[in-house]
């Protein structure tokens, strides 16, 4: 017996409905995740008078981020019955990616020297924080500016991390 998922995406998507559909089939996200991402974009992206996106929702800062933070809390609450915090963070990162966020190109590479190992570890830490939310990693976000300074001194392109722009918010 084959299970199929049918997703209907009207021109304006109800955010709560899209979130609940995502949670219901989180193991088979595909189109449902894309529908939720589209709903997030419709609800929170900033656009100019012509409809061109000027600031995607995952790059909003300060007071502009309030609605996104509230939706993130609802998302985590809805997912919390089925998944642990780490899995919820992964799915939230997938929603950002499906919404158009370009992942960092700072991928971990091999090396055997002490500096190479430290750079790899630092990139891993920054990637992990970059995919998390402040609420789920408050201590990490408290020191992220220090990690970014260290990364910059070690030759890592810190502009590739979305968290590089978050350090003055909290």
Phi and psi in degrees as a GROMACS rama.xvg file:
@    title "Ramachandran Plot"
@    xaxis  label "Phi"
@    yaxis  label "Psi"
@TYPE xy
-104.866  131.009  UNK-2
-92.4296  135.971  UNK-3
-123.745  149.309  UNK-4
-116.714  123.981  UNK-5
-107.906  124.385  UNK-6
-117.716  125.174  UNK-7
-109.172  123.395  UNK-8
-115.563  95.7933  UNK-9
-66.6086  171.181  UNK-10
-60.7714  -34.7766  UNK-11
-120.108  119.567  UNK-12
-95.751  135.033  UNK-13
-73.6746  119.826  UNK-14
-62.3809  -44.2537  UNK-15
-64.5864  -42.3679  UNK-16
-62.6769  -44.8745  UNK-17
-61.8142  -41.1426  UNK-18
-64.099  -46.0483  UNK-19
-64.4378  -36.9212  UNK-20
-65.6966  -38.7281  UNK-21
-62.5132  -47.2645  UNK-22
-62.0704  -39.9077  UNK-23
-63.7101  -30.5167  UNK-24
-125.81  33.9835  UNK-25
-55.49  -25.272  UNK-26
-75.3666  -16.2547  UNK-27
-130.288  57.3469  UNK-28
-66.6682  -56.1068  UNK-29
24.8424  -106.277  UNK-30
-66.7005  -33.8667  UNK-31
-66.1568  -42.2608  UNK-32
-61.6681  -41.4588  UNK-33
-63.8133  -37.5346  UNK-34
-65.8681  -41.1519  UNK-35
-65.3508  -41.6847  UNK-36
-61.1961  -41.6692  UNK-37
-63.6298  -40.6279  UNK-38
-63.1452  -41.2626  UNK-39
-61.2907  -43.6638  UNK-40
-62.2988  -44.8015  UNK-41
-64.6512  -37.6173  UNK-42
-77.5771  -34.7411  UNK-43
-124.785  -17.4379  UNK-44
-61.0247  140.042  UNK-45
-89.5892  134.415  UNK-46
-128.763  159.131  UNK-47
-87.8789  -174.04  UNK-48
-61.8836  -22.5107  UNK-49
-92.8877  -2.03253  UNK-50
92.9754  0.25557  UNK-51
-74.281  133.463  UNK-52
-68.2854  123.441  UNK-53
-97.3355  -33.6204  UNK-54
-143.681  115.265  UNK-55
-68.4102  156.292  UNK-56
-59.246  -34.4831  UNK-57
-75.4434  -8.6236  UNK-58
-103.518  0.8157  UNK-59
-64.2287  150.118  UNK-60
-133.924  159.424  UNK-61
59.6857  -135.513  UNK-62
-64.2482  -28.4399  UNK-63
-65.1351  -21.1725  UNK-64
-84.2013  -6.93285  UNK-65
-54.2993  -50.5161  UNK-66
-62.2327  -39.4212  UNK-67
-65.1337  -42.0407  UNK-68
-64.0663  -39.4166  UNK-69
-64.9186  -41.7881  UNK-70
-66.2812  -38.4473  UNK-71
-60.9484  -40.4576  UNK-72
-64.691  -42.4455  UNK-73
-64.3427  -40.5815  UNK-74
-60.2938  -49.1307  UNK-75
-63.2619  -39.7368  UNK-76
-63.9973  -45.6211  UNK-77
-65.3144  -38.5328  UNK-78
-79.9373  -22.0694  UNK-79
-59.6767  -27.2987  UNK-80
-72.1924  -24.4461  UNK-81
-109.772  -22.6443  UNK-82
-136.407  156.363  UNK-83
-81.8105  171.441  UNK-84
-59.0638  -41.3505  UNK-85
-61.1335  -42.5182  UNK-86
-67.025  -39.2182  UNK-87
-61.1673  -43.4066  UNK-88
-61.5288  -39.9898  UNK-89
-62.9184  -45.8276  UNK-90
-64.461  -39.0586  UNK-91
-63.1258  -40.4076  UNK-92
-62.108  -37.6189  UNK-93
-66.9929  -35.3639  UNK-94
-64.284  -43.6486  UNK-95
-60.0243  -45.3819  UNK-96
-63.2787  -43.1996  UNK-97
-66.9025  -22.3676  UNK-98
-81.7066  -8.40547  UNK-99
118.234  -1.36365  UNK-100
-64.1814  135.491  UNK-101
-93.4239  122.985  UNK-102
-66.343  155.09  UNK-103
-58.9817  141.087  UNK-104
-89.9994  1.53532  UNK-105
-82.2016  76.3653  UNK-106
-88.6053  151.556  UNK-107
-66.7473  133.458  UNK-108
-122.384  159.91  UNK-109
-74.8508  167.978  UNK-110
168.234  154.488  UNK-111
-118.13  -14.9775  UNK-112
-73.5212  160.271  UNK-113
-58.1876  -46.404  UNK-114
-62.0548  -41.8028  UNK-115
-61.8948  -42.7632  UNK-116
-64.24  -42.0976  UNK-117
-67.2792  -38.6212  UNK-118
-63.6994  -43.6068  UNK-119
-61.5914  -44.6469  UNK-120
-64.0706  -42.4993  UNK-121
-64.4313  -41.5498  UNK-122
-62.0611  -40.8364  UNK-123
-61.711  -45.0434  UNK-124
-61.6488  -45.7124  UNK-125
-65.6695  -40.6456  UNK-126
-61.636  -41.4117  UNK-127
-64.4606  -44.9759  UNK-128
-67.2738  -37.965  UNK-129
-61.1481  -29.8522  UNK-130
-92.4523  -4.49405  UNK-131
-98.4445  173.779  UNK-132
-113.618  154.559  UNK-133
-53.6781  -42.1011  UNK-134
-63.563  -28.6516  UNK-135
-93.501  -11.9486  UNK-136
-145.095  58.9935  UNK-137
-61.7014  -37.1223  UNK-138
-68.8735  -39.258  UNK-139
-63.4989  -42.2812  UNK-140
-70.689  -22.7566  UNK-141
-68.1654  -31.3803  UNK-142
-112.324  6.51102  UNK-143
-59.5611  -34.8389  UNK-144
-62.491  -34.4158  UNK-145
-68.4491  -42.4539  UNK-146
-62.8157  -39.6553  UNK-147
-66.1027  -37.5789  UNK-148
-64.005  -44.1057  UNK-149
-62.3013  -45.4316  UNK-150
-59.2894  -43.5165  UNK-151
-60.9043  -43.2242  UNK-152
-65.3474  -26.7933  UNK-153
-92.4113  4.51225  UNK-154
90.346  14.3132  UNK-155
-86.7633  134.869  UNK-156
-73.805  97.6382  UNK-157
-76.3725  -15.6561  UNK-158
-66.6139  -19.1439  UNK-159
-75.1439  -10.9991  UNK-160
-98.87  131.012  UNK-161
-61.9606  -31.1466  UNK-162
-67.0067  -17.0425  UNK-163
-61.1136  -29.0547  UNK-164
-90.3141  -7.84219  UNK-165
-90.4077  -12.7048  UNK-166
-64.5179  -22.5124  UNK-167
-95.4541  -1.08811  UNK-168
-79.1428  -43.6321  UNK-169
